[in-house]
Amino acid sequence: MQMILAIGFGGALGAIARHYFAGVITKAVGTSFPYGTMAVNILGSLIMGVLVAAFAARLNGMPELRGFLTVGILGSFTTFSTYSLETVLLIERGDWQAAIMYAFGSLFVGVLALMFGLWLGRLFV
């Protein structure tokens, strides 16, 4: 139960942080390109790398803190950080085929699924 609460609280904080951080970036540079989302994704991936390394090296006995920071805050701040981590873990295992399939499959099939969802939504709404 403590893990669920840690993740849930972290998720709330991450969602709020994403909203404000992306908003500040968008306000500063404009809306001609999704700079805010891109900045969130890059920052989240950087922080995920630092945290995963820190937990592996020194903080491995703190599962609730790991859940709060990685799954909760970063998972809500940007799921792209998790996507990046999972891709790198596949590469580190030497499973390049799975890494490429996961990375490109998630990207392209995800975009196609969204396009199909938009079409369905527009068709029925």
C-alpha positions, 0 to 999 in steps of 0.5 A: 500500500505504501508503494501505491501511495508513493506512486500516486502522490508522485504521479500527481506532482509529475502531472502538475510539473509537466503542465507548468514546465511545458507551459512556461517553455511554450509561452517563452518560445511560441506554439509553432512547434511543440517545444514544451513537450519536447523539453519535458521529454528530454529533461525527463529522460535525462533525470530518469538516467540519473535516477536509475544510475543512482538507485542501481549504485547507492539507493537500491534499498529504497523501493518506495522512493524509487517508485515515487520518483521514477514511476510516479513523478517521471512517469507522469511528467513524461512517459517518454522517459520510461520509453527511453529507459526501456529501449536502452535496457534492451540495447544494454542486454544486447537485444538490438532487434527487440530495441529497434522493434520497440522504439520504432514500433512504439513511435510509428504504431502509436502515431498510427493508433492516434490517427485511427482514434481521431478518425473513429472519434470524428466518425462517431462524435 
